[in-house]
Amino acid sequence: MIIKHLKGWALLAILAVSAPVIAQDAPSAEEGKKLYEANNCGSCHALDKKVVGPALRGVTDRRSEEWLIQWIRNNEKFRKSGDADANALYEEYGGAAMNIFENLNPDQVKHILEYIKTAPVPTQEVAVTPGQPAEDNSNSIYILLILVAVFGVVLMVLSKVKNSLLRVAAEQDPEAYAEQMSKLPLWKRLLPSKLANMNTTVLSLFVTIIIGLPMAGYGYKFSISEVGVQKGYAPEQPIAFSHKLHAGDLNLNCRYCHSTVEESKSASIPALNTCMNCHKGVQLTEKYNGNVSPEIQKIYDALDYDPEAKPGEEYGSNPKPIRWVRIHNLPDHAYFNHSQHVKVGKLECQTCHGPIEQMERVQQWNTLQMGWCIDCHRNAGIDAANNNYYAALHAKAAGDIENNGNNSQYFGPDGKVRITPAMNGGLECAKCHY
């Protein structure tokens, strides 16, 4: 009897210990969401919309759990095993293979599938593009126009009242009214008596000098520091491209998009196909309830691209150019070559464009005036020692230092060769104006 009871207690103990294990093995939607995000599933899939890959909601109804585990962990191996459905899915998407996730064990895949099954269906919301007003404020314009009209009427009434009062005063005391009307001109009443009695021509010259000189100085300063200077100019672009995100947070090299900066006078505006190298897959659907990001959608619209079309049929026949707004504008008579400064001069983009990797919206950081360029050419040193382009110049400078010591124009503060663009003809007019 005692042994029988002991067996019963042992069975209860085993069940008590195994119960948490059984509960722990049950798929967890919360854990599945973490794994879904950690493995960046959302970059190619959305729950309710086909993007690079098929929509995931309902996938457990279309395929068995065992089939999905094999496909997700290693679809290449699964296809080679001869599974007809796996090969048909591969062909349906134009031979674009899904990434291999053998880092996920079968239980982890089940967590992800549980998250897909239980994820809430997003509510339909109207997407509002950045800068779009939340409501129509056209009524406020009419209110302002009405107020302007009312104030105009009030001013007319007050003017009429003033004239009536003056007429009444003239009727009651004509002599006083006549004397008041015969007073000196306003400009004579405002000036001191000595100036008021001065010769009119002399007074005019005096006033012109006193007022004209400061105005001329201000005009000169304004003309050389403001006219044609667009420092701080940051226009809104047709697509809100963030340099802070791409060049800063994601640390993309500027040369990836501005591919001609080392080969050409111009740094070039990247073609939209360069954007599509990433944004065929990166659509940020997880931030927009399964819809493509509004800014990425503008790229698709310009290329007439349909991400949901069959492979080979995504691009339509009606692409439209993006009308970017030029920010850095040099006069037509000024010559600037990017390749000369970036490849030969080894300048970083930030030297002229400022902290571009921190700009949400690009702005002109420096004045780009001739004086700014000249200051740089006078003070910036050329790395002639480590640049084959300047090998002959460096040898010439080193020889001059050897012959003249610290009296050489190439003798730097550290005793080494110092060469500036100005020493190399960088201040010659024809170098920039031709």
C-alpha positions as CSV (number, residue, x, y, z in Angstrom):
1,M,0.0,0.0,0.0
2,I,2.8,2.4,0.9
3,I,4.6,1.6,-2.3
4,K,1.4,2.3,-4.2
5,H,1.1,5.7,-2.5
6,L,4.7,6.5,-3.3
7,K,4.2,5.7,-6.9
8,G,1.2,8.1,-6.9
9,W,3.3,10.9,-5.3
10,A,6.1,10.2,-7.8
11,L,3.7,10.6,-10.7
12,L,2.4,13.9,-9.3
13,A,6.0,15.1,-8.9
14,I,6.9,14.2,-12.5
15,L,3.8,16.0,-13.7
16,A,4.6,19.1,-11.6
17,V,8.1,19.2,-13.0
18,S,7.2,18.6,-16.6
19,A,4.2,21.0,-16.6
20,P,6.4,24.2,-16.9
21,V,8.5,22.5,-19.6
22,I,5.3,21.7,-21.6
23,A,4.1,25.2,-21.1
24,Q,7.5,26.6,-22.1
25,D,7.4,24.6,-25.4
26,A,4.1,26.2,-26.4
27,P,4.7,28.8,-29.2
28,S,4.9,32.3,-28.0
29,A,3.7,35.2,-30.2
30,E,5.6,37.7,-28.1
31,E,8.8,35.7,-28.6
32,G,8.0,35.3,-32.3
33,K,7.7,39.1,-32.7
34,K,11.2,39.6,-31.2
35,L,12.6,36.9,-33.6
36,Y,10.7,38.4,-36.5
37,E,12.2,41.8,-35.9
38,A,15.7,40.5,-35.0
39,N,16.0,38.6,-38.2
40,N,14.7,41.6,-40.3
41,C,11.8,39.6,-41.8
42,G,10.0,42.8,-42.4
43,S,12.5,44.0,-45.0
44,C,11.2,41.5,-47.5
45,H,7.7,40.6,-46.2
46,A,4.6,42.3,-44.9
47,L,1.8,40.6,-43.1
48,D,-1.0,41.8,-45.3
49,K,0.7,42.9,-48.5
50,K,3.0,41.3,-51.1
51,V,6.3,43.1,-51.3
52,V,9.6,41.4,-52.2
53,G,8.1,38.2,-50.9
54,P,4.5,37.0,-50.4
55,A,2.2,38.3,-47.7
56,L,2.6,36.3,-44.6
57,R,-0.8,36.4,-42.9
58,G,-2.6,33.1,-43.5
59,V,0.6,31.3,-44.4
60,T,-0.1,28.6,-41.8
61,D,-3.4,27.9,-43.5
62,R,-1.7,27.5,-46.9
63,R,1.2,25.3,-45.8
64,S,1.9,22.8,-43.0
65,E,4.0,23.7,-40.1
66,E,6.6,21.1,-40.9
67,W,6.8,22.4,-44.5
68,L,7.3,26.0,-43.3
69,I,10.0,25.1,-40.9
70,Q,12.0,23.4,-43.7
71,W,11.5,26.3,-46.1
72,I,12.4,29.0,-43.6
73,R,15.5,27.3,-42.2
74,N,17.0,26.4,-45.6
75,N,14.9,26.8,-48.7
76,E,17.8,25.9,-51.0
77,K,18.3,22.5,-49.4
78,F,14.5,22.0,-49.3
79,R,14.2,22.7,-53.0
80,K,17.0,20.4,-53.9
81,S,15.2,17.6,-52.0
82,G,12.6,17.7,-54.8
83,D,9.7,19.3,-53.0
84,A,7.3,20.4,-55.8
85,D,5.7,23.2,-53.8
86,A,9.0,24.7,-52.8
87,N,10.3,24.7,-56.4
88,A,7.0,26.2,-57.6
89,L,7.2,29.0,-55.1
90,Y,10.8,29.7,-56.2
91,E,9.8,29.9,-59.8
92,E,6.8,32.1,-59.0
93,Y,9.1,34.8,-57.7
94,G,11.5,34.7,-60.6
95,G,14.2,32.6,-59.0
96,A,14.7,35.1,-56.2
97,A,15.8,32.9,-53.3
98,M,14.9,33.6,-49.7
99,N,17.7,34.0,-47.2
100,I,18.8,31.0,-45.2
101,F,18.0,31.0,-41.5
102,E,19.6,27.9,-40.1
103,N,20.4,30.0,-37.0
104,L,16.7,29.5,-36.1
105,N,15.8,26.1,-34.5
106,P,12.4,24.6,-35.2
107,D,10.9,25.9,-32.0
108,Q,12.0,29.4,-32.8
109,V,10.4,29.1,-36.2
110,K,7.2,28.0,-34.5
111,H,7.3,31.2,-32.3
112,I,7.5,33.3,-35.5
113,L,4.6,31.4,-37.1
114,E,2.5,32.0,-33.9
115,Y,3.2,35.7,-34.1
116,I,2.1,35.7,-37.8
117,K,-1.1,33.9,-36.8
118,T,-2.0,36.2,-33.9
119,A,-0.8,39.6,-35.2
120,P,-3.6,42.1,-35.2
121,V,-5.0,43.3,-38.5
122,P,-4.1,47.0,-39.0
123,T,-6.8,49.6,-39.2
124,Q,-7.1,51.5,-42.4
125,E,-5.8,55.0,-42.0
126,V,-5.3,57.8,-44.5
127,A,-1.6,58.4,-45.0
128,V,-0.7,62.1,-44.6
129,T,2.5,63.1,-46.4
130,P,5.0,65.3,-44.6
131,G,4.1,69.0,-45.0
132,Q,0.5,68.3,-45.9
133,P,-1.9,70.5,-43.8
134,A,-4.1,68.6,-41.4
135,E,-7.1,70.7,-42.3
136,D,-8.3,73.4,-44.8
137,N,-7.6,76.9,-43.5
138,S,-8.9,78.7,-46.5
139,N,-11.7,80.4,-44.4
140,S,-9.1,82.3,-42.5
141,I,-8.1,84.2,-45.7
142,Y,-11.6,85.4,-46.2
143,I,-11.8,86.5,-42.5
144,L,-8.6,88.6,-43.0
145,L,-10.0,90.2,-46.1
146,I,-13.2,91.1,-44.3
147,L,-11.2,92.7,-41.5
148,V,-9.1,94.7,-43.9
149,A,-12.2,96.0,-45.6
150,V,-13.7,97.0,-42.2
151,F,-10.6,98.8,-41.1
152,G,-10.6,100.6,-44.5
153,V,-14.1,101.8,-43.9
154,V,-13.2,103.0,-40.4
155,L,-10.3,105.0,-41.7
156,M,-12.5,106.7,-44.3
157,V,-15.1,107.6,-41.7
158,L,-12.4,109.1,-39.4
159,S,-10.9,111.1,-42.2
160,K,-14.4,112.5,-43.0
161,V,-14.9,113.5,-39.3
162,K,-11.5,115.2,-39.2
163,N,-12.3,117.4,-42.3
164,S,-15.7,118.3,-40.8
165,L,-14.1,119.4,-37.6
166,L,-11.5,121.5,-39.4
167,R,-14.3,123.2,-41.4
168,V,-16.2,124.0,-38.2
169,A,-13.1,125.5,-36.6
170,A,-12.5,127.7,-39.7
171,E,-16.0,129.0,-39.6
172,Q,-15.7,129.9,-35.9
173,D,-12.3,131.6,-36.1
174,P,-11.2,132.3,-39.7
175,E,-8.0,134.3,-38.7
176,A,-6.7,131.6,-36.4
177,Y,-7.3,128.9,-39.1
178,A,-5.6,131.0,-41.8
179,E,-2.6,131.5,-39.5
180,Q,-2.4,127.8,-38.8
181,M,-2.4,127.0,-42.5
182,S,0.3,129.5,-43.3
183,K,2.9,127.8,-41.0
184,L,6.3,126.8,-42.3
185,P,6.8,123.5,-44.2
186,L,7.1,120.4,-42.1
187,W,10.8,119.9,-42.9
188,K,11.6,123.4,-41.6
189,R,9.7,123.0,-38.5
190,L,11.6,119.8,-37.7
191,L,15.1,121.3,-38.2
192,P,16.9,123.6,-35.7
193,S,16.6,127.3,-36.5
194,K,20.3,127.6,-37.7
195,L,19.8,124.7,-40.2
196,A,16.4,126.0,-41.2
197,N,17.8,129.4,-42.2
198,M,20.8,127.8,-44.1
199,N,21.1,128.1,-47.9
200,T,18.9,125.4,-49.5
201,T,21.7,124.1,-51.8
202,V,24.2,123.9,-48.9
203,L,21.6,122.2,-46.7
204,S,20.8,119.6,-49.4
205,L,24.5,118.7,-49.8
206,F,25.0,118.5,-46.0
207,V,22.0,116.2,-45.6
208,T,23.1,114.1,-48.6
209,I,26.5,113.5,-47.1
210,I,25.2,112.7,-43.6
211,I,22.6,110.3,-44.8
212,G,24.2,109.1,-48.1
213,L,27.6,107.9,-46.8
214,P,26.1,105.4,-44.2
215,M,23.6,104.3,-46.8
216,A,26.4,103.8,-49.4
217,G,28.5,101.8,-47.0
218,Y,25.5,99.6,-46.1
219,G,24.7,99.1,-49.8
220,Y,28.3,98.1,-50.5
221,K,28.4,95.6,-47.6
222,F,25.0,94.2,-48.6
223,S,26.1,93.8,-52.3
224,I,29.2,91.8,-51.4
225,S,27.9,89.7,-48.5
226,E,24.2,89.2,-49.4
227,V,23.5,89.4,-53.1
228,G,23.9,86.0,-54.7
229,V,24.9,84.4,-51.4
230,Q,22.7,81.5,-50.5
231,K,24.4,80.3,-47.2
232,G,21.7,78.5,-45.2
233,Y,19.6,77.8,-48.3
234,A,17.7,74.6,-47.6
235,P,14.8,74.1,-50.1
236,E,12.2,71.4,-49.7
237,Q,12.9,68.5,-52.2
238,P,10.3,66.4,-54.0
239,I,11.5,63.4,-52.0
240,A,12.5,64.0,-48.4
241,F,15.8,62.2,-48.6
242,S,17.6,62.2,-45.2
243,H,21.4,62.5,-45.3
244,K,21.3,62.1,-41.5
245,L,19.7,58.6,-41.9
246,H,21.7,57.4,-44.9
247,A,25.2,59.0,-44.5
248,G,25.0,59.3,-40.7
249,D,23.0,56.5,-39.0
250,L,23.6,53.9,-41.8
251,N,27.1,55.2,-42.5
252,L,26.8,54.9,-46.3
253,N,29.8,56.3,-48.2
254,C,29.0,59.5,-50.1
255,R,30.6,58.0,-53.2
256,Y,28.1,55.2,-53.4
257,C,25.4,57.6,-54.5
258,H,27.6,60.5,-55.9
259,S,29.6,58.0,-57.9
260,T,31.3,60.5,-60.3
261,V,32.8,62.8,-57.6
262,E,36.3,61.4,-58.1
263,E,36.1,61.3,-61.9
264,S,34.2,64.3,-63.0
265,K,33.7,68.0,-62.5
266,S,30.2,67.3,-61.1
267,A,29.4,65.0,-58.1
268,S,26.2,64.0,-60.0
269,I,22.7,63.4,-58.6
270,P,22.2,59.6,-58.3
271,A,19.8,58.0,-60.7
272,L,16.7,56.5,-59.1
273,N,18.0,53.0,-60.0
274,T,20.7,53.6,-57.4
275,C,17.9,54.1,-54.8
276,M,16.3,50.9,-56.1
277,N,19.4,48.8,-55.3
278,C,18.2,49.0,-51.7
279,H,14.6,50.0,-51.9
280,K,13.4,47.1,-53.9
281,G,13.6,45.3,-50.6
282,V,13.7,48.1,-48.0
283,Q,10.1,49.5,-48.0
284,L,9.6,50.3,-44.3
285,T,6.2,48.6,-44.4
286,E,6.4,47.8,-40.7
287,K,6.1,51.6,-40.0
288,Y,3.1,52.2,-42.2
289,N,0.6,49.4,-41.4
290,G,1.9,47.2,-44.2
291,N,2.0,50.0,-46.8
292,V,5.2,51.2,-48.5
293,S,6.7,54.3,-47.0
294,P,5.2,57.5,-48.7
295,E,8.7,58.7,-49.7
296,I,9.8,55.3,-51.2
297,Q,6.4,55.2,-53.0
298,K,7.4,58.5,-54.8
299,I,10.5,56.6,-56.2
300,Y,8.2,53.8,-57.4
301,D,5.8,56.3,-59.0
302,A,8.7,58.1,-60.8
303,L,10.0,54.8,-62.2
304,D,6.4,53.5,-62.8
305,Y,7.4,50.5,-60.7
306,D,4.8,48.1,-59.2
307,P,6.3,45.9,-56.4
308,E,3.3,43.6,-56.6
309,A,3.7,42.8,-60.3
310,K,5.0,39.5,-61.6
311,P,8.8,39.2,-61.9
312,G,10.0,40.9,-65.1
313,E,6.8,43.0,-65.3
314,E,7.4,45.4,-62.4
315,Y,8.5,48.4,-64.5
316,G,5.8,50.2,-66.6
317,S,6.3,52.3,-69.7
318,N,5.6,55.8,-68.2
319,P,8.5,56.8,-66.0
320,K,8.8,60.5,-64.9
321,P,11.9,62.4,-63.8
322,I,12.2,63.7,-60.3
323,R,12.6,67.5,-60.4
324,W,15.3,68.0,-57.7
325,V,15.9,71.6,-56.5
326,R,19.6,72.6,-56.9
327,I,21.1,73.9,-53.6
328,H,24.7,74.8,-54.4
329,N,24.8,77.3,-57.3
330,L,28.0,78.8,-58.6
331,P,28.0,81.6,-61.2
332,D,28.4,80.5,-64.8
333,H,31.8,82.2,-65.0
334,A,33.2,80.3,-62.1
335,Y,34.8,76.9,-62.6
336,F,34.9,74.2,-59.9
337,N,36.1,70.6,-60.4
338,H,35.1,68.0,-57.8
339,S,37.6,65.4,-58.9
340,Q,40.5,67.8,-58.6
341,H,39.6,68.6,-55.0
342,V,38.4,65.1,-53.8
343,K,40.8,62.8,-55.6
344,V,43.9,65.0,-56.0
345,G,43.4,67.3,-53.1
346,K,42.0,64.5,-50.9
347,L,39.4,66.8,-49.4
348,E,36.5,65.3,-47.4
349,C,32.9,66.3,-48.5
350,Q,32.4,68.1,-45.1
351,T,35.2,70.6,-45.9
352,C,32.9,72.4,-48.3
353,H,29.4,71.0,-47.5
354,G,29.6,71.0,-43.7
355,P,28.4,68.2,-41.5
356,I,26.3,66.7,-44.2
357,E,25.9,63.4,-42.3
358,Q,23.9,65.3,-39.6
359,M,21.5,67.1,-42.0
360,E,17.9,65.9,-42.2
361,R,17.5,68.4,-45.0
362,V,20.6,69.5,-47.0
363,Q,21.5,73.2,-46.8
364,Q,24.3,75.3,-48.2
365,W,26.8,75.4,-45.3
366,N,29.4,77.9,-46.6
367,T,29.1,81.1,-48.6
368,L,30.9,79.7,-51.7
369,Q,32.1,83.3,-52.4
370,M,35.4,84.0,-54.1
371,G,36.9,85.3,-50.9
372,W,36.1,82.0,-49.1
373,C,37.8,80.0,-51.9
374,I,40.9,82.3,-51.9
375,D,41.3,82.0,-48.1
376,C,41.2,78.2,-48.5
377,H,43.8,78.3,-51.3
378,R,46.1,80.5,-49.2
379,N,45.9,78.5,-46.0
380,A,45.1,74.9,-46.8
381,G,48.2,72.7,-47.2
382,I,48.7,70.2,-50.1
383,D,49.7,66.7,-49.1
384,A,52.4,66.7,-51.7
385,A,54.6,64.1,-49.9
386,N,52.1,61.3,-50.2
387,N,50.6,62.1,-53.5
388,N,52.2,61.0,-56.8
389,Y,50.3,63.7,-58.6
390,Y,52.6,66.2,-56.8
391,A,55.9,64.2,-56.9
392,A,57.7,66.7,-59.1
393,L,56.4,69.7,-57.1
394,H,57.5,68.0,-53.8
395,A,61.0,67.3,-55.1
396,K,61.3,71.0,-56.2
397,A,60.1,72.2,-52.8
398,A,62.4,69.9,-50.9
399,G,65.4,71.1,-53.0
400,D,64.5,74.7,-52.4
401,I,64.5,74.1,-48.6
402,E,67.8,72.3,-48.8
403,N,69.4,75.3,-50.6
404,N,67.7,78.1,-48.6
405,G,66.8,76.6,-45.3
406,N,64.1,78.3,-43.4
407,N,64.2,81.2,-45.9
408,S,62.5,79.0,-48.4
409,Q,58.9,79.8,-49.2
410,Y,58.2,76.1,-48.8
411,F,59.6,75.8,-45.3
412,G,56.7,75.0,-42.9
413,P,56.4,75.6,-39.1
414,D,57.3,72.0,-38.4
415,G,60.4,72.2,-40.7
416,K,58.8,70.1,-43.4
417,V,57.7,71.0,-46.8
418,R,54.6,73.1,-46.8
419,I,52.8,73.9,-50.1
420,T,49.5,75.6,-50.5
421,P,47.3,75.8,-53.6
422,A,48.3,79.5,-53.8
423,M,52.0,78.6,-54.2
424,N,51.0,76.2,-57.0
425,G,49.1,78.8,-59.0
426,G,45.8,78.5,-57.2
427,L,45.2,82.2,-57.2
428,E,45.7,82.7,-60.9
429,C,42.5,84.2,-62.4
430,A,42.3,81.8,-65.3
431,K,42.3,78.7,-63.0
432,C,38.7,79.5,-62.0
433,H,37.6,82.0,-64.6
434,Y,38.1,81.1,-68.2
